[in-house]
Each structure stands twice: as structure tokens, then as C-alpha cells.
Amino acid sequence: MWIINIIDKSKRQIHLSHEHWKHIHKHPESGEYFLERVKETLRKPDKIIQFEFDVQVHFYFRYYKDRREYLFISVKYLNGMDL
């Protein structure tokens, strides 16, 4: 049912649907290990920032030395649940 169904660093449950994954996976940055890095970023982010214009939206960041760049994931919390 879900591509990702994990508990993040702040103990919230995060889900990623097949539909959203299809959209994400179209990007050229999404390589062989991309899904595992998405999971790792949600579980062990370097930083989580709340979006100032929508308190339900949070940005997760994790730096990857081998690529010399941050992975950025946007998460929207819905009805006390996360998606």
C-alpha cells in the first residue's frame, strides 16, 4: 500500500504513496539508492525546519558527503497524521 511507512526522528508516522513516489522518481537525482536515502533522511535528519507559512509543513535535511549535497524532503502533517 505504501512505498514508505516509517516513524521519523520526532516519533511521527510518515507515509509515502505509490502515486507520490512515481512523481518523485521521475527526477534525474533519484538514483539507485534514492529510496533508502529518503528513509534515512526521515529517520535521521540533520535538521527539521517548520515552514513559516504553513505549520503543518516541515522540511527535512540530511547531508550526503559522497554527493556533496543535502537531500531535502518536504512533509505535510495531516490531521495529526503524517504524509
ROLUMSE-891279 format. One line per field, with one value per atom (N, C-alpha, C): atom name; y, x, z. Coordinates in nm, 3 decimals, decimal comma. Last residue first. Layout:
N
atome	[CA|...]
c2	[Y|...]
c1	[X|...]
c3	[Z|...]
This chain:
83
atome	[N|CA|C|N|CA|C|N|CA|C|N|CA|C|N|CA|C|N|CA|C|N|CA|C|N|CA|C|N|CA|C|N|CA|C|N|CA|C|N|CA|C|N|CA|C|N|CA|C|N|CA|C|N|CA|C|N|CA|C|N|CA|C|N|CA|C|N|CA|C|N|CA|C|N|CA|C|N|CA|C|N|CA|C|N|CA|C|N|CA|C|N|CA|C|N|CA|C|N|CA|C|N|CA|C|N|CA|C|N|CA|C|N|CA|C|N|CA|C|N|CA|C|N|CA|C|N|CA|C|N|CA|C|N|CA|C|N|CA|C|N|CA|C|N|CA|C|N|CA|C|N|CA|C|N|CA|C|N|CA|C|N|CA|C|N|CA|C|N|CA|C|N|CA|C|N|CA|C|N|CA|C|N|CA|C|N|CA|C|N|CA|C|N|CA|C|N|CA|C|N|CA|C|N|CA|C|N|CA|C|N|CA|C|N|CA|C|N|CA|C|N|CA|C|N|CA|C|N|CA|C|N|CA|C|N|CA|C|N|CA|C|N|CA|C|N|CA|C|N|CA|C|N|CA|C|N|CA|C|N|CA|C|N|CA|C|N|CA|C|N|CA|C|N|CA|C|N|CA|C|N|CA|C|N|CA|C|N|CA|C]
c2	[1,254|1,201|1,249|1,196|1,250|1,181|1,311|1,204|1,270|1,529|1,463|1,347|1,601|1,550|1,476|1,576|1,588|1,526|1,730|1,656|1,683|1,700|1,771|1,680|1,743|1,655|1,741|1,747|1,824|1,725|1,700|1,635|1,722|1,711|1,792|1,720|1,629|1,578|1,655|1,825|1,790|1,725|1,713|1,790|1,740|1,537|1,674|1,764|1,275|1,359|1,507|1,183|1,127|1,208|1,319|1,355|1,305|1,444|1,324|1,363|1,577|1,597|1,463|1,628|1,542|1,558|1,776|1,788|1,687|1,840|1,750|1,760|2,065|2,034|1,953|2,057|2,054|2,009|2,191|2,152|2,164|2,295|2,151|2,101|2,568|2,494|2,343|2,765|2,653|2,564|2,957|2,992|2,882|2,848|2,960|2,995|2,511|2,614|2,726|2,392|2,413|2,529|2,174|2,313|2,320|1,962|1,969|2,114|1,820|1,934|1,918|1,579|1,673|1,789|1,296|1,421|1,501|1,005|1,069|1,198|0,937|0,878|0,955|1,086|1,100|1,046|0,996|1,139|1,161|0,725|0,765|0,912|0,742|0,682|0,726|0,856|0,925|0,873|0,654|0,784|0,868|0,455|0,431|0,562|0,582|0,549|0,525|0,600|0,719|0,688|0,428|0,423|0,535|0,487|0,351|0,344|0,819|0,708|0,578|1,099|0,977|0,856|1,306|1,287|1,155|1,324|1,257|1,232|1,240|1,335|1,262|1,039|1,092|1,184|0,990|0,904|0,949|1,163|1,187|1,114|1,038|1,177|1,206|0,789|0,798|0,938|0,865|0,809|0,816|0,941|1,042|0,992|0,682|0,796|0,905|0,534|0,495|0,612|0,748|0,666|0,633|0,741|0,787|0,693|0,845|0,758|0,823|0,855|0,914|0,808|0,929|0,828|0,898|1,070|1,081|0,974|1,098|0,996|1,010|1,257|1,319|1,228|1,090|1,128|1,186|0,876|0,969|1,002|0,559|0,655|0,745|0,473|0,470|0,571|0,367|0,374|0,360|0,401|0,425|0,433|0,303|0,285|0,301|0,132|0,248|0,210|-0,120|0,000|0,126]
c1	[0,208|0,202|0,323|0,086|0,182|0,167|-0,176|-0,101|-0,007|-0,311|-0,233|-0,153|-0,408|-0,497|-0,422|-0,093|-0,236|-0,316|0,206|0,134|-0,015|0,413|0,296|0,223|0,751|0,650|0,535|1,016|0,905|0,797|1,358|1,228|1,124|1,674|1,567|1,435|2,003|1,875|1,769|2,286|2,180|2,065|2,606|2,482|2,384|2,814|2,842|2,719|2,792|2,733|2,762|2,919|2,958|2,903|2,787|2,924|2,962|2,480|2,546|2,682|2,273|2,387|2,451|1,930|2,042|2,151|1,625|1,752|1,853|1,283|1,384|1,510|1,035|1,141|1,248|0,680|0,815|0,914|0,360|0,467|0,602|0,183|0,174|0,287|0,212|0,268|0,261|0,301|0,209|0,268|0,495|0,363|0,259|0,732|0,671|0,531|0,792|0,764|0,686|1,032|0,889|0,874|1,298|1,254|1,105|1,540|1,398|1,356|1,860|1,779|1,636|1,958|2,049|1,971|1,741|1,775|1,880|1,678|1,793|1,831|1,437|1,469|1,577|1,449|1,333|1,362|1,692|1,674|1,555|1,636|1,739|1,724|1,441|1,408|1,507|1,602|1,481|1,443|1,788|1,832|1,713|1,630|1,695|1,742|1,565|1,460|1,518|1,823|1,747|1,641|2,002|1,984|1,895|1,985|1,969|1,937|1,845|1,922|1,890|1,707|1,666|1,733|1,777|1,855|1,822|1,584|1,712|1,798|1,248|1,360|1,492|1,066|1,089|1,211|1,019|1,115|1,144|0,809|0,944|1,048|0,589|0,624|0,769|0,590|0,604|0,646|0,539|0,669|0,693|0,271|0,371|0,511|0,162|0,138|0,242|0,232|0,286|0,273|0,294|0,211|0,283|0,445|0,465|0,388|0,415|0,371|0,406|0,530|0,540|0,502|0,456|0,448|0,443|0,688|0,567|0,572|0,918|0,819|0,686|1,110|1,022|0,907|1,226|1,304|1,218|0,948|1,059|1,129|0,855|0,849|0,971|0,717|0,817|0,784|0,656|0,570|0,664|0,671|0,738|0,631|0,481|0,622|0,706|0,186|0,275|0,414|0,082|0,000|0,086]
c3	[0,618|0,482|0,406|0,949|0,855|0,721|1,166|1,099|1,001|1,241|1,345|1,290|0,986|1,090|1,202|0,837|0,814|0,928|0,758|0,861|0,843|0,486|0,537|0,636|0,406|0,465|0,515|0,181|0,237|0,283|0,192|0,182|0,250|0,052|0,110|0,085|0,092|0,045|0,123|0,008|0,102|0,027|-0,120|-0,126|-0,020|-0,198|-0,156|-0,173|-0,236|-0,341|-0,317|-0,009|-0,139|-0,256|0,202|0,165|0,025|0,243|0,194|0,135|0,496|0,407|0,372|0,514|0,552|0,448|0,624|0,553|0,606|0,594|0,649|0,561|0,673|0,578|0,649|0,715|0,773|0,666|0,748|0,656|0,727|0,927|0,901|0,812|0,926|1,041|1,022|0,677|0,698|0,807|0,671|0,618|0,633|0,768|0,841|0,793|0,818|0,718|0,784|1,042|1,017|0,919|0,980|0,989|0,959|1,097|1,059|1,082|1,016|1,062|1,014|0,959|1,023|1,083|1,024|0,955|1,031|1,035|1,098|1,026|0,904|1,034|1,109|0,667|0,756|0,896|0,564|0,591|0,683|0,526|0,622|0,660|0,321|0,451|0,559|0,121|0,167|0,305|0,088|0,140|0,187|-0,024|0,106|0,169|-0,265|-0,169|-0,031|-0,393|-0,354|-0,248|-0,505|-0,360|-0,306|-0,784|-0,734|-0,585|-0,797|-0,849|-0,778|-0,859|-0,791|-0,854|-1,021|-0,899|-0,830|-1,224|-1,253|-1,130|-1,132|-1,127|-1,150|-1,107|-1,242|-1,246|-0,840|-0,908|-1,052|-0,771|-0,721|-0,805|-0,900|-0,930|-0,890|-0,777|-0,922|-0,963|-0,510|-0,544|-0,696|-0,521|-0,495|-0,533|-0,575|-0,665|-0,646|-0,353|-0,484|-0,582|-0,065|-0,153|-0,283|0,237|0,100|0,009|0,575|0,466|0,333|0,904|0,770|0,667|1,234|1,130|0,994|1,464|1,381|1,274|1,614|1,652|1,579|1,505|1,605|1,646|1,312|1,430|1,542|1,204|1,186|1,317|1,111|1,220|1,207|0,786|0,891|1,002|0,500|0,618|0,738|0,153|0,281|0,389|-0,018|-0,053|0,073|0,088|0,095|0,047|0,000|0,000|0,000]
